[in-house]
Amino acid sequence: MAIQIAPSILSADFANLERDIVAVAEADWLHVDVMDGHFVPNLTLGLPVVERIAQVSPLPIDAHLMIEDPDRWAPRYAEVGATSVTFHLEAARDPRTIAADLRSLGARASCAIKPGTPVEDVLPLIDTLDMVLIMTVEPGFGGQSFMEDMMPKFRTLRAAVAAAGSDLWIQADGGVARETIATVVESGGDVLVAGSAVYGADDRGGEIRALRELGQEACHHC
């Protein structure tokens, strides 16, 4: 499996956002965290900002919606330019319909689960999704410590994906850095969100390359 790196702009300088977006152009995706202050206690940005980011980003947009009522709002993010849209299983009324709506708009459909949500809850949706995001921190804030006790979820999901003959991607978000990326990849993750690790580095492009190389090296041992 190919390892993909998705820097999170949650760790960028919001006063110089376009500059910081261009600075991570060597990555595979630009991870954009949308928080509404309700589903999670933090508030970040919404549709108009994501639309503008999509217009200036050299990378496809990976929008992670930590919001209430994704049944209504998730398709809107596909409409304004997000290539991949992730909604939270805990907030969705009808996840299959959300996924179908996203795909009908040409976006990749992804579903996220919080640390407290059993991975088994998302397994019945594998056939409707392009990616599952397993949170390796509690959603809402950047810079948290990596939760290694989430790794059994990755292994369970990877086994289910293999058994189904699916090409579903498995994303990890939270605390991914040089010290943790091999653990995630060896457990089955292949799309790695890195915020503080990338934006805290002096050479952001070099950090992206280093993370990808470490991930690919770990993948050879899978």
Biotite code that builds the C-alpha atoms (Angstrom):
import biotite.structure as struc

atoms = struc.array([
    struc.Atom([0.000, 0.000, 0.000], chain_id="A", res_id=1, res_name="MET", atom_name="CA", element="C"),
    struc.Atom([1.169, 3.533, -0.765], chain_id="A", res_id=2, res_name="ALA", atom_name="CA", element="C"),
    struc.Atom([1.734, 5.817, 2.194], chain_id="A", res_id=3, res_name="ILE", atom_name="CA", element="C"),
    struc.Atom([0.131, 9.266, 1.902], chain_id="A", res_id=4, res_name="GLN", atom_name="CA", element="C"),
    struc.Atom([0.881, 12.319, 4.028], chain_id="A", res_id=5, res_name="ILE", atom_name="CA", element="C"),
    struc.Atom([-1.797, 14.929, 4.811], chain_id="A", res_id=6, res_name="ALA", atom_name="CA", element="C"),
    struc.Atom([-0.529, 17.975, 6.745], chain_id="A", res_id=7, res_name="PRO", atom_name="CA", element="C"),
    struc.Atom([-3.200, 19.533, 8.947], chain_id="A", res_id=8, res_name="SER", atom_name="CA", element="C"),
    struc.Atom([-3.598, 23.289, 8.664], chain_id="A", res_id=9, res_name="ILE", atom_name="CA", element="C"),
    struc.Atom([-4.873, 23.304, 12.243], chain_id="A", res_id=10, res_name="LEU", atom_name="CA", element="C"),
    struc.Atom([-1.196, 23.767, 13.093], chain_id="A", res_id=11, res_name="SER", atom_name="CA", element="C"),
    struc.Atom([-0.601, 26.448, 10.435], chain_id="A", res_id=12, res_name="ALA", atom_name="CA", element="C"),
    struc.Atom([-0.484, 30.211, 10.916], chain_id="A", res_id=13, res_name="ASP", atom_name="CA", element="C"),
    struc.Atom([-4.041, 31.303, 10.111], chain_id="A", res_id=14, res_name="PHE", atom_name="CA", element="C"),
    struc.Atom([-2.840, 34.863, 9.468], chain_id="A", res_id=15, res_name="ALA", atom_name="CA", element="C"),
    struc.Atom([-0.580, 33.514, 6.724], chain_id="A", res_id=16, res_name="ASN", atom_name="CA", element="C"),
    struc.Atom([-2.646, 30.573, 5.586], chain_id="A", res_id=17, res_name="LEU", atom_name="CA", element="C"),
    struc.Atom([-1.910, 30.626, 1.850], chain_id="A", res_id=18, res_name="GLU", atom_name="CA", element="C"),
    struc.Atom([1.820, 30.817, 2.573], chain_id="A", res_id=19, res_name="ARG", atom_name="CA", element="C"),
    struc.Atom([1.600, 27.838, 4.902], chain_id="A", res_id=20, res_name="ASP", atom_name="CA", element="C"),
    struc.Atom([-0.503, 25.861, 2.438], chain_id="A", res_id=21, res_name="ILE", atom_name="CA", element="C"),
    struc.Atom([2.044, 26.340, -0.338], chain_id="A", res_id=22, res_name="VAL", atom_name="CA", element="C"),
    struc.Atom([4.816, 25.370, 2.086], chain_id="A", res_id=23, res_name="ALA", atom_name="CA", element="C"),
    struc.Atom([3.475, 21.782, 2.271], chain_id="A", res_id=24, res_name="VAL", atom_name="CA", element="C"),
    struc.Atom([3.014, 21.295, -1.475], chain_id="A", res_id=25, res_name="ALA", atom_name="CA", element="C"),
    struc.Atom([5.144, 18.113, -1.409], chain_id="A", res_id=26, res_name="GLU", atom_name="CA", element="C"),
    struc.Atom([2.434, 16.297, 0.554], chain_id="A", res_id=27, res_name="ALA", atom_name="CA", element="C"),
    struc.Atom([-0.408, 14.228, -0.909], chain_id="A", res_id=28, res_name="ASP", atom_name="CA", element="C"),
    struc.Atom([-3.364, 16.005, 0.699], chain_id="A", res_id=29, res_name="TRP", atom_name="CA", element="C"),
    struc.Atom([-4.142, 19.176, 2.620], chain_id="A", res_id=30, res_name="LEU", atom_name="CA", element="C"),
    struc.Atom([-6.080, 18.198, 5.739], chain_id="A", res_id=31, res_name="HIS", atom_name="CA", element="C"),
    struc.Atom([-8.628, 20.848, 6.735], chain_id="A", res_id=32, res_name="VAL", atom_name="CA", element="C"),
    struc.Atom([-10.288, 20.505, 10.136], chain_id="A", res_id=33, res_name="ASP", atom_name="CA", element="C"),
    struc.Atom([-13.785, 21.987, 10.271], chain_id="A", res_id=34, res_name="VAL", atom_name="CA", element="C"),
    struc.Atom([-15.058, 22.344, 13.854], chain_id="A", res_id=35, res_name="MET", atom_name="CA", element="C"),
    struc.Atom([-18.378, 23.884, 14.839], chain_id="A", res_id=36, res_name="ASP", atom_name="CA", element="C"),
    struc.Atom([-17.988, 24.438, 18.584], chain_id="A", res_id=37, res_name="GLY", atom_name="CA", element="C"),
    struc.Atom([-20.817, 21.951, 19.209], chain_id="A", res_id=38, res_name="HIS", atom_name="CA", element="C"),
    struc.Atom([-19.758, 18.461, 18.137], chain_id="A", res_id=39, res_name="PHE", atom_name="CA", element="C"),
    struc.Atom([-16.319, 19.386, 19.490], chain_id="A", res_id=40, res_name="VAL", atom_name="CA", element="C"),
    struc.Atom([-15.594, 22.262, 21.893], chain_id="A", res_id=41, res_name="PRO", atom_name="CA", element="C"),
    struc.Atom([-13.354, 24.134, 19.443], chain_id="A", res_id=42, res_name="ASN", atom_name="CA", element="C"),
    struc.Atom([-14.363, 26.405, 16.551], chain_id="A", res_id=43, res_name="LEU", atom_name="CA", element="C"),
    struc.Atom([-12.246, 26.709, 13.405], chain_id="A", res_id=44, res_name="THR", atom_name="CA", element="C"),
    struc.Atom([-13.609, 27.537, 9.964], chain_id="A", res_id=45, res_name="LEU", atom_name="CA", element="C"),
    struc.Atom([-16.470, 26.779, 7.608], chain_id="A", res_id=46, res_name="GLY", atom_name="CA", element="C"),
    struc.Atom([-17.663, 26.637, 4.016], chain_id="A", res_id=47, res_name="LEU", atom_name="CA", element="C"),
    struc.Atom([-16.476, 30.024, 2.695], chain_id="A", res_id=48, res_name="PRO", atom_name="CA", element="C"),
    struc.Atom([-12.948, 29.492, 3.998], chain_id="A", res_id=49, res_name="VAL", atom_name="CA", element="C"),
    struc.Atom([-12.745, 25.916, 2.701], chain_id="A", res_id=50, res_name="VAL", atom_name="CA", element="C"),
    struc.Atom([-13.960, 27.107, -0.696], chain_id="A", res_id=51, res_name="GLU", atom_name="CA", element="C"),
    struc.Atom([-11.202, 29.719, -0.843], chain_id="A", res_id=52, res_name="ARG", atom_name="CA", element="C"),
    struc.Atom([-8.576, 27.248, 0.394], chain_id="A", res_id=53, res_name="ILE", atom_name="CA", element="C"),
    struc.Atom([-9.565, 24.860, -2.394], chain_id="A", res_id=54, res_name="ALA", atom_name="CA", element="C"),
    struc.Atom([-9.036, 27.642, -4.912], chain_id="A", res_id=55, res_name="GLN", atom_name="CA", element="C"),
    struc.Atom([-5.450, 28.378, -3.837], chain_id="A", res_id=56, res_name="VAL", atom_name="CA", element="C"),
    struc.Atom([-4.221, 24.973, -2.629], chain_id="A", res_id=57, res_name="SER", atom_name="CA", element="C"),
    struc.Atom([-1.742, 23.048, -4.789], chain_id="A", res_id=58, res_name="PRO", atom_name="CA", element="C"),
    struc.Atom([-3.026, 19.906, -3.060], chain_id="A", res_id=59, res_name="LEU", atom_name="CA", element="C"),
    struc.Atom([-6.442, 18.229, -3.038], chain_id="A", res_id=60, res_name="PRO", atom_name="CA", element="C"),
    struc.Atom([-8.510, 19.097, 0.034], chain_id="A", res_id=61, res_name="ILE", atom_name="CA", element="C"),
    struc.Atom([-9.158, 16.445, 2.682], chain_id="A", res_id=62, res_name="ASP", atom_name="CA", element="C"),
    struc.Atom([-11.951, 18.030, 4.738], chain_id="A", res_id=63, res_name="ALA", atom_name="CA", element="C"),
    struc.Atom([-12.517, 16.545, 8.195], chain_id="A", res_id=64, res_name="HIS", atom_name="CA", element="C"),
    struc.Atom([-15.922, 17.659, 9.468], chain_id="A", res_id=65, res_name="LEU", atom_name="CA", element="C"),
    struc.Atom([-16.103, 17.629, 13.253], chain_id="A", res_id=66, res_name="MET", atom_name="CA", element="C"),
    struc.Atom([-19.600, 19.064, 13.132], chain_id="A", res_id=67, res_name="ILE", atom_name="CA", element="C"),
    struc.Atom([-23.200, 18.321, 13.936], chain_id="A", res_id=68, res_name="GLU", atom_name="CA", element="C"),
    struc.Atom([-25.675, 17.467, 11.155], chain_id="A", res_id=69, res_name="ASP", atom_name="CA", element="C"),
    struc.Atom([-23.225, 16.160, 8.522], chain_id="A", res_id=70, res_name="PRO", atom_name="CA", element="C"),
    struc.Atom([-26.242, 14.751, 6.663], chain_id="A", res_id=71, res_name="ASP", atom_name="CA", element="C"),
    struc.Atom([-27.007, 18.332, 5.681], chain_id="A", res_id=72, res_name="ARG", atom_name="CA", element="C"),
    struc.Atom([-23.549, 19.866, 5.515], chain_id="A", res_id=73, res_name="TRP", atom_name="CA", element="C"),
    struc.Atom([-21.136, 17.226, 4.221], chain_id="A", res_id=74, res_name="ALA", atom_name="CA", element="C"),
    struc.Atom([-22.265, 17.452, 0.572], chain_id="A", res_id=75, res_name="PRO", atom_name="CA", element="C"),
    struc.Atom([-21.810, 21.222, 0.684], chain_id="A", res_id=76, res_name="ARG", atom_name="CA", element="C"),
    struc.Atom([-18.093, 20.779, 1.281], chain_id="A", res_id=77, res_name="TYR", atom_name="CA", element="C"),
    struc.Atom([-17.836, 18.582, -1.797], chain_id="A", res_id=78, res_name="ALA", atom_name="CA", element="C"),
    struc.Atom([-19.669, 21.258, -3.750], chain_id="A", res_id=79, res_name="GLU", atom_name="CA", element="C"),
    struc.Atom([-17.154, 23.968, -2.772], chain_id="A", res_id=80, res_name="VAL", atom_name="CA", element="C"),
    struc.Atom([-14.134, 21.926, -3.801], chain_id="A", res_id=81, res_name="GLY", atom_name="CA", element="C"),
    struc.Atom([-13.153, 19.321, -1.206], chain_id="A", res_id=82, res_name="ALA", atom_name="CA", element="C"),
    struc.Atom([-11.850, 16.189, -2.945], chain_id="A", res_id=83, res_name="THR", atom_name="CA", element="C"),
    struc.Atom([-12.369, 14.022, 0.127], chain_id="A", res_id=84, res_name="SER", atom_name="CA", element="C"),
    struc.Atom([-14.969, 14.705, 2.817], chain_id="A", res_id=85, res_name="VAL", atom_name="CA", element="C"),
    struc.Atom([-14.918, 12.968, 6.198], chain_id="A", res_id=86, res_name="THR", atom_name="CA", element="C"),
    struc.Atom([-17.971, 13.020, 8.447], chain_id="A", res_id=87, res_name="PHE", atom_name="CA", element="C"),
    struc.Atom([-18.184, 11.597, 11.963], chain_id="A", res_id=88, res_name="HIS", atom_name="CA", element="C"),
    struc.Atom([-20.170, 8.414, 12.467], chain_id="A", res_id=89, res_name="LEU", atom_name="CA", element="C"),
    struc.Atom([-21.262, 9.668, 15.891], chain_id="A", res_id=90, res_name="GLU", atom_name="CA", element="C"),
    struc.Atom([-22.970, 12.714, 14.340], chain_id="A", res_id=91, res_name="ALA", atom_name="CA", element="C"),
    struc.Atom([-24.530, 11.066, 11.273], chain_id="A", res_id=92, res_name="ALA", atom_name="CA", element="C"),
    struc.Atom([-28.181, 10.068, 11.043], chain_id="A", res_id=93, res_name="ARG", atom_name="CA", element="C"),
    struc.Atom([-27.819, 8.147, 7.760], chain_id="A", res_id=94, res_name="ASP", atom_name="CA", element="C"),
    struc.Atom([-24.135, 7.516, 6.947], chain_id="A", res_id=95, res_name="PRO", atom_name="CA", element="C"),
    struc.Atom([-24.895, 5.474, 3.838], chain_id="A", res_id=96, res_name="ARG", atom_name="CA", element="C"),
    struc.Atom([-26.854, 8.324, 2.292], chain_id="A", res_id=97, res_name="THR", atom_name="CA", element="C"),
    struc.Atom([-24.139, 10.849, 3.176], chain_id="A", res_id=98, res_name="ILE", atom_name="CA", element="C"),
    struc.Atom([-21.531, 8.629, 1.500], chain_id="A", res_id=99, res_name="ALA", atom_name="CA", element="C"),
    struc.Atom([-23.709, 8.201, -1.581], chain_id="A", res_id=100, res_name="ALA", atom_name="CA", element="C"),
    struc.Atom([-24.304, 11.945, -1.783], chain_id="A", res_id=101, res_name="ASP", atom_name="CA", element="C"),
    struc.Atom([-20.580, 12.679, -1.571], chain_id="A", res_id=102, res_name="LEU", atom_name="CA", element="C"),
    struc.Atom([-19.731, 10.157, -4.257], chain_id="A", res_id=103, res_name="ARG", atom_name="CA", element="C"),
    struc.Atom([-22.451, 11.504, -6.523], chain_id="A", res_id=104, res_name="SER", atom_name="CA", element="C"),
    struc.Atom([-20.734, 14.889, -6.304], chain_id="A", res_id=105, res_name="LEU", atom_name="CA", element="C"),
    struc.Atom([-17.400, 13.381, -7.328], chain_id="A", res_id=106, res_name="GLY", atom_name="CA", element="C"),
    struc.Atom([-15.814, 13.446, -3.862], chain_id="A", res_id=107, res_name="ALA", atom_name="CA", element="C"),
    struc.Atom([-14.302, 10.597, -1.885], chain_id="A", res_id=108, res_name="ARG", atom_name="CA", element="C"),
    struc.Atom([-16.558, 9.570, 1.009], chain_id="A", res_id=109, res_name="ALA", atom_name="CA", element="C"),
    struc.Atom([-14.927, 9.050, 4.385], chain_id="A", res_id=110, res_name="SER", atom_name="CA", element="C"),
    struc.Atom([-16.226, 8.308, 7.875], chain_id="A", res_id=111, res_name="CYS", atom_name="CA", element="C"),
    struc.Atom([-14.400, 9.076, 11.141], chain_id="A", res_id=112, res_name="ALA", atom_name="CA", element="C"),
    struc.Atom([-14.695, 7.487, 14.552], chain_id="A", res_id=113, res_name="ILE", atom_name="CA", element="C"),
    struc.Atom([-13.658, 8.942, 17.903], chain_id="A", res_id=114, res_name="LYS", atom_name="CA", element="C"),
    struc.Atom([-11.388, 7.023, 20.287], chain_id="A", res_id=115, res_name="PRO", atom_name="CA", element="C"),
    struc.Atom([-14.391, 5.868, 22.314], chain_id="A", res_id=116, res_name="GLY", atom_name="CA", element="C"),
    struc.Atom([-16.297, 4.473, 19.324], chain_id="A", res_id=117, res_name="THR", atom_name="CA", element="C"),
    struc.Atom([-15.781, 0.757, 18.580], chain_id="A", res_id=118, res_name="PRO", atom_name="CA", element="C"),
    struc.Atom([-14.335, 0.110, 15.137], chain_id="A", res_id=119, res_name="VAL", atom_name="CA", element="C"),
    struc.Atom([-16.970, -2.590, 14.689], chain_id="A", res_id=120, res_name="GLU", atom_name="CA", element="C"),
    struc.Atom([-19.564, 0.183, 14.335], chain_id="A", res_id=121, res_name="ASP", atom_name="CA", element="C"),
    struc.Atom([-18.072, 1.273, 11.008], chain_id="A", res_id=122, res_name="VAL", atom_name="CA", element="C"),
    struc.Atom([-17.392, -2.167, 9.511], chain_id="A", res_id=123, res_name="LEU", atom_name="CA", element="C"),
    struc.Atom([-20.869, -2.514, 7.923], chain_id="A", res_id=124, res_name="PRO", atom_name="CA", element="C"),
    struc.Atom([-20.171, 0.666, 5.923], chain_id="A", res_id=125, res_name="LEU", atom_name="CA", element="C"),
    struc.Atom([-16.966, -0.468, 4.231], chain_id="A", res_id=126, res_name="ILE", atom_name="CA", element="C"),
    struc.Atom([-18.706, -1.059, 0.916], chain_id="A", res_id=127, res_name="ASP", atom_name="CA", element="C"),
    struc.Atom([-20.041, 2.522, 0.843], chain_id="A", res_id=128, res_name="THR", atom_name="CA", element="C"),
    struc.Atom([-16.843, 4.358, 1.824], chain_id="A", res_id=129, res_name="LEU", atom_name="CA", element="C"),
    struc.Atom([-13.510, 5.307, 0.274], chain_id="A", res_id=130, res_name="ASP", atom_name="CA", element="C"),
    struc.Atom([-11.741, 5.899, 3.594], chain_id="A", res_id=131, res_name="MET", atom_name="CA", element="C"),
    struc.Atom([-12.194, 5.452, 7.339], chain_id="A", res_id=132, res_name="VAL", atom_name="CA", element="C"),
    struc.Atom([-10.496, 7.865, 9.744], chain_id="A", res_id=133, res_name="LEU", atom_name="CA", element="C"),
    struc.Atom([-9.555, 6.413, 13.115], chain_id="A", res_id=134, res_name="ILE", atom_name="CA", element="C"),
    struc.Atom([-8.848, 9.217, 15.564], chain_id="A", res_id=135, res_name="MET", atom_name="CA", element="C"),
    struc.Atom([-5.637, 8.690, 17.533], chain_id="A", res_id=136, res_name="THR", atom_name="CA", element="C"),
    struc.Atom([-6.458, 11.654, 19.808], chain_id="A", res_id=137, res_name="VAL", atom_name="CA", element="C"),
    struc.Atom([-9.725, 13.102, 21.049], chain_id="A", res_id=138, res_name="GLU", atom_name="CA", element="C"),
    struc.Atom([-11.027, 15.367, 18.267], chain_id="A", res_id=139, res_name="PRO", atom_name="CA", element="C"),
    struc.Atom([-11.092, 19.106, 18.776], chain_id="A", res_id=140, res_name="GLY", atom_name="CA", element="C"),
    struc.Atom([-7.563, 20.373, 19.319], chain_id="A", res_id=141, res_name="PHE", atom_name="CA", element="C"),
    struc.Atom([-4.143, 19.952, 17.727], chain_id="A", res_id=142, res_name="GLY", atom_name="CA", element="C"),
    struc.Atom([-0.919, 19.001, 19.468], chain_id="A", res_id=143, res_name="GLY", atom_name="CA", element="C"),
    struc.Atom([-2.293, 16.135, 21.581], chain_id="A", res_id=144, res_name="GLN", atom_name="CA", element="C"),
    struc.Atom([-0.377, 12.984, 22.492], chain_id="A", res_id=145, res_name="SER", atom_name="CA", element="C"),
    struc.Atom([-0.697, 9.917, 20.287], chain_id="A", res_id=146, res_name="PHE", atom_name="CA", element="C"),
    struc.Atom([-2.982, 7.173, 21.629], chain_id="A", res_id=147, res_name="MET", atom_name="CA", element="C"),
    struc.Atom([-1.199, 3.893, 20.897], chain_id="A", res_id=148, res_name="GLU", atom_name="CA", element="C"),
    struc.Atom([-4.099, 1.937, 22.394], chain_id="A", res_id=149, res_name="ASP", atom_name="CA", element="C"),
    struc.Atom([-6.062, 2.720, 19.205], chain_id="A", res_id=150, res_name="MET", atom_name="CA", element="C"),
    struc.Atom([-3.835, 0.389, 17.147], chain_id="A", res_id=151, res_name="MET", atom_name="CA", element="C"),
    struc.Atom([-6.078, -2.695, 17.560], chain_id="A", res_id=152, res_name="PRO", atom_name="CA", element="C"),
    struc.Atom([-8.778, -0.741, 15.692], chain_id="A", res_id=153, res_name="LYS", atom_name="CA", element="C"),
    struc.Atom([-6.447, -0.323, 12.738], chain_id="A", res_id=154, res_name="PHE", atom_name="CA", element="C"),
    struc.Atom([-5.610, -4.023, 12.699], chain_id="A", res_id=155, res_name="ARG", atom_name="CA", element="C"),
    struc.Atom([-9.279, -5.028, 12.897], chain_id="A", res_id=156, res_name="THR", atom_name="CA", element="C"),
    struc.Atom([-10.255, -2.643, 10.108], chain_id="A", res_id=157, res_name="LEU", atom_name="CA", element="C"),
    struc.Atom([-7.316, -3.640, 7.889], chain_id="A", res_id=158, res_name="ARG", atom_name="CA", element="C"),
    struc.Atom([-8.253, -7.314, 8.260], chain_id="A", res_id=159, res_name="ALA", atom_name="CA", element="C"),
    struc.Atom([-11.882, -6.538, 7.393], chain_id="A", res_id=160, res_name="ALA", atom_name="CA", element="C"),
    struc.Atom([-10.832, -4.501, 4.355], chain_id="A", res_id=161, res_name="VAL", atom_name="CA", element="C"),
    struc.Atom([-8.606, -7.341, 3.137], chain_id="A", res_id=162, res_name="ALA", atom_name="CA", element="C"),
    struc.Atom([-11.362, -9.899, 3.674], chain_id="A", res_id=163, res_name="ALA", atom_name="CA", element="C"),
    struc.Atom([-13.783, -7.749, 1.689], chain_id="A", res_id=164, res_name="ALA", atom_name="CA", element="C"),
    struc.Atom([-11.315, -7.274, -1.152], chain_id="A", res_id=165, res_name="GLY", atom_name="CA", element="C"),
    struc.Atom([-11.783, -3.534, -0.715], chain_id="A", res_id=166, res_name="SER", atom_name="CA", element="C"),
    struc.Atom([-9.377, -0.732, -1.621], chain_id="A", res_id=167, res_name="ASP", atom_name="CA", element="C"),
    struc.Atom([-10.548, 1.386, 1.333], chain_id="A", res_id=168, res_name="LEU", atom_name="CA", element="C"),
    struc.Atom([-7.926, 3.753, 2.743], chain_id="A", res_id=169, res_name="TRP", atom_name="CA", element="C"),
    struc.Atom([-7.347, 3.907, 6.508], chain_id="A", res_id=170, res_name="ILE", atom_name="CA", element="C"),
    struc.Atom([-6.423, 7.300, 7.921], chain_id="A", res_id=171, res_name="GLN", atom_name="CA", element="C"),
    struc.Atom([-4.839, 8.170, 11.265], chain_id="A", res_id=172, res_name="ALA", atom_name="CA", element="C"),
    struc.Atom([-5.242, 11.628, 12.750], chain_id="A", res_id=173, res_name="ASP", atom_name="CA", element="C"),
    struc.Atom([-3.596, 12.775, 15.974], chain_id="A", res_id=174, res_name="GLY", atom_name="CA", element="C"),
    struc.Atom([-0.047, 12.695, 17.258], chain_id="A", res_id=175, res_name="GLY", atom_name="CA", element="C"),
    struc.Atom([1.434, 11.276, 14.039], chain_id="A", res_id=176, res_name="VAL", atom_name="CA", element="C"),
    struc.Atom([5.153, 12.066, 13.933], chain_id="A", res_id=177, res_name="ALA", atom_name="CA", element="C"),
    struc.Atom([8.470, 10.380, 13.183], chain_id="A", res_id=178, res_name="ARG", atom_name="CA", element="C"),
    struc.Atom([8.250, 8.494, 16.482], chain_id="A", res_id=179, res_name="GLU", atom_name="CA", element="C"),
    struc.Atom([4.761, 7.090, 15.873], chain_id="A", res_id=180, res_name="THR", atom_name="CA", element="C"),
    struc.Atom([4.313, 6.708, 12.120], chain_id="A", res_id=181, res_name="ILE", atom_name="CA", element="C"),
    struc.Atom([5.794, 3.202, 11.921], chain_id="A", res_id=182, res_name="ALA", atom_name="CA", element="C"),
    struc.Atom([3.414, 1.998, 14.630], chain_id="A", res_id=183, res_name="THR", atom_name="CA", element="C"),
    struc.Atom([0.420, 3.286, 12.642], chain_id="A", res_id=184, res_name="VAL", atom_name="CA", element="C"),
    struc.Atom([1.568, 1.870, 9.320], chain_id="A", res_id=185, res_name="VAL", atom_name="CA", element="C"),
    struc.Atom([2.443, -1.530, 10.757], chain_id="A", res_id=186, res_name="GLU", atom_name="CA", element="C"),
    struc.Atom([-1.066, -1.620, 12.272], chain_id="A", res_id=187, res_name="SER", atom_name="CA", element="C"),
    struc.Atom([-2.693, -0.906, 8.903], chain_id="A", res_id=188, res_name="GLY", atom_name="CA", element="C"),
    struc.Atom([-2.878, 2.881, 8.425], chain_id="A", res_id=189, res_name="GLY", atom_name="CA", element="C"),
    struc.Atom([-1.897, 4.310, 5.053], chain_id="A", res_id=190, res_name="ASP", atom_name="CA", element="C"),
    struc.Atom([-3.064, 7.957, 5.089], chain_id="A", res_id=191, res_name="VAL", atom_name="CA", element="C"),
    struc.Atom([-1.329, 9.903, 7.846], chain_id="A", res_id=192, res_name="LEU", atom_name="CA", element="C"),
    struc.Atom([-2.468, 13.300, 9.091], chain_id="A", res_id=193, res_name="VAL", atom_name="CA", element="C"),
    struc.Atom([0.420, 15.274, 10.582], chain_id="A", res_id=194, res_name="ALA", atom_name="CA", element="C"),
    struc.Atom([-0.087, 18.755, 11.984], chain_id="A", res_id=195, res_name="GLY", atom_name="CA", element="C"),
    struc.Atom([2.426, 19.736, 14.633], chain_id="A", res_id=196, res_name="SER", atom_name="CA", element="C"),
    struc.Atom([5.084, 17.408, 13.206], chain_id="A", res_id=197, res_name="ALA", atom_name="CA", element="C"),
    struc.Atom([5.051, 19.163, 9.823], chain_id="A", res_id=198, res_name="VAL", atom_name="CA", element="C"),
    struc.Atom([4.259, 22.744, 10.770], chain_id="A", res_id=199, res_name="TYR", atom_name="CA", element="C"),
    struc.Atom([6.599, 22.670, 13.739], chain_id="A", res_id=200, res_name="GLY", atom_name="CA", element="C"),
    struc.Atom([9.546, 21.711, 11.518], chain_id="A", res_id=201, res_name="ALA", atom_name="CA", element="C"),
    struc.Atom([11.972, 24.268, 10.113], chain_id="A", res_id=202, res_name="ASP", atom_name="CA", element="C"),
    struc.Atom([11.957, 22.421, 6.779], chain_id="A", res_id=203, res_name="ASP", atom_name="CA", element="C"),
    struc.Atom([8.364, 21.408, 6.163], chain_id="A", res_id=204, res_name="ARG", atom_name="CA", element="C"),
    struc.Atom([9.025, 19.767, 2.825], chain_id="A", res_id=205, res_name="GLY", atom_name="CA", element="C"),
    struc.Atom([11.879, 17.805, 4.345], chain_id="A", res_id=206, res_name="GLY", atom_name="CA", element="C"),
    struc.Atom([9.648, 16.666, 7.210], chain_id="A", res_id=207, res_name="GLU", atom_name="CA", element="C"),
    struc.Atom([6.987, 15.478, 4.760], chain_id="A", res_id=208, res_name="ILE", atom_name="CA", element="C"),
    struc.Atom([9.613, 13.498, 2.835], chain_id="A", res_id=209, res_name="ARG", atom_name="CA", element="C"),
    struc.Atom([10.986, 12.017, 6.055], chain_id="A", res_id=210, res_name="ALA", atom_name="CA", element="C"),
    struc.Atom([7.548, 10.945, 7.258], chain_id="A", res_id=211, res_name="LEU", atom_name="CA", element="C"),
    struc.Atom([6.710, 9.375, 3.903], chain_id="A", res_id=212, res_name="ARG", atom_name="CA", element="C"),
    struc.Atom([10.022, 7.491, 3.824], chain_id="A", res_id=213, res_name="GLU", atom_name="CA", element="C"),
    struc.Atom([9.560, 6.219, 7.381], chain_id="A", res_id=214, res_name="LEU", atom_name="CA", element="C"),
    struc.Atom([6.028, 5.144, 6.529], chain_id="A", res_id=215, res_name="GLY", atom_name="CA", element="C"),
    struc.Atom([7.077, 3.332, 3.380], chain_id="A", res_id=216, res_name="GLN", atom_name="CA", element="C"),
    struc.Atom([9.909, 1.597, 5.239], chain_id="A", res_id=217, res_name="GLU", atom_name="CA", element="C"),
    struc.Atom([7.447, 0.392, 7.887], chain_id="A", res_id=218, res_name="ALA", atom_name="CA", element="C"),
    struc.Atom([5.077, -0.726, 5.159], chain_id="A", res_id=219, res_name="CYS", atom_name="CA", element="C"),
    struc.Atom([7.703, -3.104, 3.802], chain_id="A", res_id=220, res_name="HIS", atom_name="CA", element="C"),
    struc.Atom([7.475, -4.972, 7.099], chain_id="A", res_id=221, res_name="HIS", atom_name="CA", element="C"),
    struc.Atom([3.651, -5.223, 6.985], chain_id="A", res_id=222, res_name="CYS", atom_name="CA", element="C"),
])
